[in-house]
Amino acid sequence: MLPSMDEEPLAAKNHPVVIVFYFLFKVLSYLMYLFGSLFKFNFVITFVLEIVFFSCDFWITKNIAGRFLVGYRWWSAVGENGETTWRFEALQDRSCVKKRASSIFWITLWASTIIWALASIGRLFFFNFNLFFVTITGTIFCGINLIGYLRCSRVDPKKVLTEYTTKLVAAQAAQQVSNQISSLTGADQV
């Protein structure tokens, strides 16, 4: 389980190093796409490098930039029964989130998703299926982060805290009732 967002104090600053890395792999993926097709690099090399850049961008956006620039995070967890649960969190104290950093995050996230989607449509329209797979991969990676953070932005931290507290109290009450029933029926005695 991840620690609570509020357990990790974020200094009220723009986090320039985070912003640099947030841009770095987005720019590298765009440059590889543009110059890879312009100079007719080997498609396999282009595709593999794009996947590496997309993966790095996805990870930095999801695990670092979202937390430091906007105070959001999301993840999925697979339970013992194999069921996937999606979690979305928003920082309760929004005073440490800087407006400039937040604007940079959202504009870049929306722009990169739209750029890759338009590139995908263009490649599909011109029947360039090799590069279509590159651009659709970029659209999917950016789109997943966009959807995750849009879901986070709709999370009311007080509601999440209330739901968590309610579940915790219900679990403790159920345990208490179970203990009382066990003591009354003598199930503890062997």
Secondary structure, 3 states (H helix, E strand, C coil): CCCCHHHCCCCCCCCHHHHHHHHHHHHHHHHHHHHHHHCCCCHHHHHHHHHHHHHHHHHHHHHHHHHHHHCEEEEEEECCCCCEEEEEEECCCHHHCCHHHHHHHHHHHHHHHHHHHHHHHHHHHCCCHHHHHHHHHHHHHHHHHHHHHHHHHCCCHHHHHHHHHHHHHHHHHHHHHHHHHHHHHCCCCC
